[in-house]
C-alpha cells in the first residue's frame, strides 16, 4: 500500500538536513549529473596544488570525496552554517584539512596571494574580487556553479512566475564579473539536467535542505500546495524539473 500524504510529509519534515549529502533521496528523486565530472577534475587539481581553499564546503563531502590523489600540504575549507561547520570539521580534520568558520561575506579571512587553487561547488554567493585577492599570480579558480533558473519548475510551482530571478546566475555574467576582477576565464561549460521527484516527501526534503529555492519554506505554510502536488504525482508520475550547472575555470 502506498504511503499517505501525511506520513510522507511528517517523515520528510523532521529528518536531518545537515550537510550536503543527498543520499536520503535515493529511490525518491533523481538528478542527472553533468558530463564533465566535477569531483574527479577537482581531485586532479588538488593533487598538483601546494595550497588550496575550498569555499562554502558544506559538510565537506565533495572535498573529502575528491582527495584520491591526496590534499595539498595546505588545505583549508570555509563554511558559514554552524551544523555544516561541525560536520565538515569532523569529516575533514582527520584528512588533513582545516575548516574555518566564515560568514560568506568579504573579506575572506586569508592573506593576499595565499593559495594557488581556490575551488567551490555550488556557492550561494561568489565574491570575485576576494577570490582574485587570495590567489597567487598564475593561480586558478575552479568551480561548478548553479546556473540560471535551476529547478525553477518547482520554485515557480510554489511561488508563481519569477522572471527577474530567472535571469540571475548566468554563466556569461559571472564570466564577465571574473574578468572584471582580473581573472582570465580559460574554461566555461554549461548543461541543463533532468530532475525527477517521485514522491512529495522528496520535495519537502529538498526544499528544507536547499533553503534558497523557496525562501521561508515550511510544510505548514505550503500544506495546500503540497497536497495538490502529492495528488498530481500519484496521478501522473514523477514531477520533472531541470537543474542548471556550469563549470568555470579562471586563472589569475
N, C-alpha and C positions, 0 to 999 in steps of 0.2 A: 504493500500500500504506500502511495506517495505521501510524503510528509506534509503537514498542514502549513499554511502561511504563517500562523502564529509560532509554530515550532521552529521554522527556518529563521525568522527574524529574531526570535529570542536567542537562539544559538549564536547567530552572526553578530548580534548586538552586544554580546558580552565577552566573546573570545578576545584574547590579547591581540593588539595590532602593533606591538612594539617591533622595532627593527624593520628590515626591508626584505624579509623573506616572505614569499607569497605561496609557500607550499600548502597552506590551509586551503587554497583554491583548487588543488589537484582534484580532477574529476568533476569540478563545478564550474570552472571557467578556463578558457584557453586564450593565449595570445601568440601570434606569430612572432618569431624572433628576426631581427634584422640580419641580412645576409652576411654582413661583414664580421660578426663575432667579436663584439667589443671586449669581452673578458679575456679572450685569447690574445688579442692585439695588445691589450693593457699589460698582460703578463710579459710579452716580448719587450715592451718598452721599460718596464720596471727592472727587468734583468740586466739592462745595459745602463741604468741610471746610477748616479752617485748620491743624489739627494732628491727625494720625491715628496710631493704634497698631494694628498687626495682630499678634495674639498667636498663638504656635505656628504660624508661617507655613509650616513645612515647607521645601520647596525654593524657596518664593516664587512658584510657578507660578500659583496662584489670584490672588494680589495683582497680579502682573505683568499677567495677562490681564484685570484689571478696570480698568486705567488708561486707558480710551478717552477719558475726559474729563480726564485728567491727574491727577497726585498733588497733594495739598495742599502748601503751602510747607514744612511739616514733616511728613515721612513716616518712621515708624520701624516695624520689624518685629522680633519676638523669636523665637528658636528655641533648642532645647536640645541637639539631636543633632548632633555635630560634622560628619558628612558633609553634613547638610542646611544647617548654618550656612555651610559653604563654598559649597555650591551656590546658596543664596539670596543670598549676598554677590555672587557672580559675576553673577547674574541681575538683582538689584535695584539695586546701586550705580550702574550706568550709567543707570538710570531715575530716579535722584534719591532713593532710599530708603536709610536707614541700617539695617543689620542688627546687632542686639545679642544676644550670647550670654547666655542666661538659663536657669536650671535648672528653670523651670516650678514654682517654689515661691515663696510670699510672702517678702519683698515684691518687687513689680515695681520695677526699678531706675530709677524716674522720680519726679519731684516730684508733690506733690498738685496736682490740677486742671491737669495738663499737656496734656490732649487734649480736643478736643470730639467726637472719634469714636474708639471702640475697636471692633475687629472681630476675628472669628476664624471659621475654617471647620473644623469637626470637632475642637475642642480635646479633648485627652485628660483634662484637668482644668480646672475653672472656679473661680477664686478671686474670688467676687463682691465681697467687701469691698475687695479690691485694685482691681478694675475700677471700683468706685464712687469709690475714693480718687483715682485718676488722672484721672477725668472732671471736666471743668468743670461747674458748675451749668448745667443745660439741655443737657448733652452726651448722646450716645447710644451705647449698646452695641448693635451689630448683628451677628448671627452665625447660622450654620447649625450646629446640633449634631447629633450622632448620638443617636438615640432609644433606647428600651428594646428589648432582645432583638434587636439588629440582626445579621442574618446568623446567627442562633442555630441554624438548621437545620444549618449547617456546624460551628459551635462544638460543638454537642451530639453531632454525629456522632463527633467525636474525644474529647470529654471526658465524654459522658454528660449526663443532666439537670442543669441549673443553675438551680434555682428561685429562689434568692436573687439571683443575677446578673441574672435576667430582670426583676427589679423596679427595677434601677438605671437612672439617666439618664432618668427620666420627666419630660416637659415640665412637668407640674403641680408636681412637687417642685422643679425648677430655677427655675420662676417664683416659687415661694414663697421660695426662697433669694435670688433677686434682690430681691424686695420687702423681705426682712429686712435687706438691705444698703443700703436706702434708695433703690432704683430703682423706677420705675413701669413695669410691663410694658404696652406700647402695641400690640404685635402678637405673636401666637403662632399658628403653623400647623404641623400635623404630617401626615406621609404615610408609608405603607409601600409599598415599591417592589420590583418583581421583579428578582432577580439570577439569572443563569444561568452555570454553569461548564461549558464544553464539553469540556474535557479535563483530565486530572489535573495537567498542568503549570500550568494556570491556578490550580488550588487551591494548589499548592506556592508559587507566586509570591505569591499573595495573602496566605497565612499568614506567609511570610517578611517581607513588607512591612508588614502590619498586625499588629504583633508582640503586641498585647494580646488578640487574638482567642483564640489557643491559646498561652498563655504557655510559653516554652521550646520552641516547635515546632522540630523538625529532621526532615529526611527519614528519618534513621536511626531516630529514636525512634518514628516513626509509620509505618514502612515497611509493616507488615502491613495497617493500616487504609487506607493509601493504595492498596495493591494491590487491596483489596476494593472501594474506591470507583472505581478505574480500571475494574474489570470491570463495575461497575454502570453507569457512564456509557456504556461501549461497548455494553452490552446494552439499556439503557433510554433513552439520550439524556441531555441536559444535567442536571446536578444543580441543582435550583431552591431558592433561599433568598429571603429578603425583608429588605431593609435598612430601617431606621427613620431618618427625618430630621425635624428640626423647625427652623423659622425663629423666632428670637426677637429682638425689638427692645424695648429698655428705656431709659428716659430718667431722668437724674438730676434 
